[in-house]
Amino acid sequence: MISTLQIWLENTSKTRSAGRYLAHTMYDVPITICLTGELGAGKTTFLQGFAEELGITEHVASPTYALEQRYRTKNGDSFLHLDLYRLTAADAAAIVDGTDEENAIRCIEWADKLPENYRFDHTIRLHFEESGDGRMLTVTFDDIAIPDPGTIERWREDVKLPAHIIRHCDTVATVASALADKLIARGEIVRKDALTAAARVHDLFRFVDFRGAGPTDVTETPDERQTWDMWKARFAHDRHEAAAAAFLREKGFPEIATIVATHGLMLPQQEFFTIEQKLLFYADKRVANDRITTITERFTDFRKRYADNQLTDKQMLWFEQTLKLEKELFPEGAPEL
């Protein structure tokens, strides 16, 4: 699924920081990042911020004359920086073909110099266009699989997902989408479509955590009980987060699985690698059942249902973790939703 977003970059600082944000929404290597735009539009500036956030300490300059520069990220991945500005279409294709077997993050400036029919398997396209006192960045993601709404509905039907959990997931998706819009508006790169899809399936196997009878306000039919028992047997040693992630990987959506896997309250505390993981975790804590709340209200509800009106030490750690993440994402204060 191809998804696109636009970000207004008012100056060089914003352009560089946008590059840093891209580093927090990377899911797999190899990946090709194609940059297009006129001279001085910000392509190299963007890549400098991107490279810095990936842990590259060398100065990344435009390799117009050298054509190619190589670096190493903090994770050990190869980082290739190509510049096709002075090349014909045939020569540009030959240069890129020579790096096709590289297991690397491959960044190509002036990618529009390639033949029109040149195609990549996993691509992020960045187009910079001067506009007034700044530039508009259009980001097109064509590198990960995202389940469409019809597929998600079929999964929900197949597992007999209870209606109250569906309402919760859809409300979390609404919150996550609104949070993504807020970050995008301030110049951050977020995969909104992937985040929303992940939110809609994050509790797809919530019922595997039901031990014995389910919630007292849910009436189970024999068909539902049989279906849930089948899935519980399959995921007998997993919580619902791990069960959903395993299911998504099996269905061919490993990146969505990565977003979903860390949304729960677990110890040891989960480590977040991408902005979408952080936003899903936070959005989930802003929803009690299908009602949007504050973090304090959400944990008050959690306390009433699970800890006899007193937060345990474990629950206090979760509460503090969520408040810390809220401050990181929204230093100006908790967003109104």
N, C-alpha and C positions, 0 to 999 in steps of 0.2 A: 504494500500500500504506500503510495506516494503522499507525503504530507508537506505542507508549505506554511511558512510564517514570515511576516515582515517586521523589521525592527528599524526604528529611526535612530540614527547615530549622529548626534549633533556636533561631535568634534573628534579629534584624534584619540583622546583619552577613552571616550565611549567605544570607539572602534577597537582599541586594544583590549578593553575589558570584555567586549563581546567575544573576542577570540578566547579569552580565559574561560568564559562560560561554556563555550563549545566543548572544552575539555571535560566538562562535568556531565556530558550527555553522550559519551562514547561507550559503545557496547561490545564492539568486536574488532579484531584485526585479522585479515587485511581490510583496509578501507581506502577509498580514493576520494579526496576532497578537491573539487574543481572550483576554481575562483575565476570570475570574469568581471569586467568593468574597465573603464577608461584609465589612462595613466593618472596616478595620483588619487585614485578613488578609495584607497585604503586597504588593498589586498595584502601587501606585505606587512603593514601595521597590524592587521588582524592576525596574521600568522605568527607575528612576534609574540602577541599575547597568548595565543594558543600554545606555542612552543614553550613559553615560560611556565605555563600551568602544568604542562606535561613533564616538567623538570629538566628541560634542556637549558644548560647554563651558557652555551655559546651564543653569540649574537647571530640572529637569523636575518640575513640580508638578502635582497633580491639577487638570484643567481643568473641574471640576464646573460652574462658573458660566459660563465662556467656551465650554464644550462641546468646543472644538477648539483645539489649539496646534500650531504648525508649527516644525520645526527642520531643520538640515542636518547630515548626517554628514560625517566626514572624507573619505569617498569621493565626496561630492557628492550622495548620495541624499537625497531628501525623507523626513523622519520626521514622521508625523502621529500625534498623541496625542489620542484622542477619549474622552469620558466620557459615558455614557448614563444615569447613575444617576437623574436627575430626569425622564427622558422616558418617554412612553408608547411602546408597541411601534411604533405608526405613525410617531411623530415620530423615534424611534430609527432606523427603517428609512430615513426621508427623509434624515436627517443622513448616514448611511453611504452611501446611494445617491449623495449629492452628492460623495463622494470616490472613487467606484468607478473613475473613469478615471485616477486618479493613479498614476504610476509611482513608488511609494513603499513604505516600510516603514510600514504602518498598524497602530497599536496601539490596541485598543478595550477600555477598562475597562467593566465591567458589560455585557459582550456578551450576557449572558442576558436583557437587556431587549429584544433584537430578537425579532421574531416567530419562533415555533418552526420554521417552514419556511424561514427565511432561510438561504441557503447562500453560501459563498465558494469560489473555485476553488483557491486555495493558502493553507492555513491552518495555523498553529500555535496550539493551544489550551492555555491554562495555567489550571488550577483550583487555588485555594488553599483549604485547609480547616484550620481551627484544630484542634489535637489536643494536649491536655496543655499542656506548656510551650513548644510550638513549633507548626509547621504542616507539613502534608503538601502538597507540590506535585506535581500530576499533569500531565505534559506529553504532549500528543497531537500527533504530527506527521502532517499530511495535505497535504504540499506537494511531495514529490518521489516519483518512480517508483523502485521497488526490485524487481529481478528475483526471482521466487520460486524455490525449490529445483528445481522441475521444469524451469523455463526454463534454469537454469544447467546442469543435467544434459544437456539437449539441446544446448546450445552446446558442451559438452565433447565430446559424441559427434560433433557436426558437424565439429569441427576435429581430431578424433582426438588429443585431448590425452593425452600419455603418462601411464601409471598413477603413475609416481613423482612427476610434477608435480602430479597430482590429490591425492596424499597430502600433498605439501608445502602446497598451497593450503588443504586442510582442516585441517591442523595450525595454520597461520597464523590461520585463522578461529577456531579454538578459543582460541588465545592472545589474539587481538584481543578476543574476547568476554569473556574473563577480565579483561583489562586495563580494558575499559570498565566492568565491574562494580565494579572497585576505585575508579575515578574517580567513578562514580555514588554509591557508598557514602559518599564524602566530600563530596557535595553538588554535583558537577559534572554538566553536561548533555552527554550523548553520544548520538548516534543509533546505538544498538547494532545494530539490524537492518540499517541501511545499511552500517555498518562491516563486519559479518559477511559480507554479500553481496559487498561489494567485495573482501574477503580471499579469498573462494572463487573469484573470477574474476581476481585480480590478475596471475596468470601464465598466463592463458588462451592467450596467444600467445608463451609462453616459447621455443617452438621456432623462432621467426623469428630468434633470436640464434644458432642452431646454424648455423655456416658449414661447408660440406662435410658430413662425417659428423656424426651426433649424438654424444651422450655414449657412451663405450665400453661402459657397462653397460646400454645400451638397444638391443634388437633391433628394427629397423624392418621392418615389412611393406611390400610394394610399394604397398598401398592407403594406408598412413600416409604414405609418402614422396611419393606423388602429391598427397595432400591438403596436406601441409606445403609442397610446392613451389608449389602454387597460392596459398596464403596468403602465402608469402615473396615471390612476385612482386607481389602486391598491396601489401605493406608493405615494398617493397625498400629504402626509405630510412629506415625506422623501427626503433627498438629495440622490444622487446616491450611496454614500458610505454605508449609512444605508440600502438602497434598496438591494444592492448586498449582504450585510451581512445577511439580512433577508432571501433572496433567498437561500443562501448557507446553512444556518441552516436548512431550510425546506428540502433541498435535502440531508441532512445527513453529512454535512461538517462543523461542528461548529468551529473547530480550524482554518480552512481556513477563515471562516467568521471573526474570531477574528483578523487575520492579515489584512484583507481587510478593516475592519471597521474604522481604524484610519489613512488611507492613505491621507485623504483630508486636505485642508486648512480650518480649522474651529476655531471659537472662542466660548467658551473658548478653548484654545489650548488642543489638545489631549494628554493624558498620555499614554506613551508606556510601556508595560509590558514585551515584548519579543524582542529579537534581530531581528526576522523576521519582526515585525511591524516597527521597526526603518529602516531597510534596504529597505522595500517597500516604505515607505514615502520618503526616500532620493532618491531612484532610480527614482521614479515618477517625482521628481523635477529636475532630470538630463536629462529629455527628453521633448523637445518642439515638439509637434505633434509626428513625428517619427524620430526626429533628436536629437542625443546626444549632450548635451551642458554643460556648466558650470552652477553653481547656479546663478551667476550674469546674464549670457545670458538668462537663463530660466525666471528670473523675469523681465528682460527687455522686453522679448516677452510678458509676462503676462501683463505688464504695457501698452504696445502698444495696446493690444487687449481689455482691460477691464477698463482702468482708464485714458484715454485721455493723455497718456504719463507722468502721475504723479502718484506715488504710494500713496495710502491713508495710514492713520495711521494703519489701519487693515492689509493692504498688507505689510507695513514695519515690523509689528510684525511677519508675516509669514516668510518674508525674513530672519529676524534675527533668528527665530526659526530654520530655515533650515541650516543656517550657523553654528549655535551652535551645531546642530546634526552632521553636517559634521566634525566639529572639534573633537567632542566626538568619532565618529567612526574612523576617520582617522587623528589623531593628527599630523601625519607627513606631512599632506597636502592633498588637494583634489586629489583623484586617477585619473590617466589617463585612459580613456576608449576608 
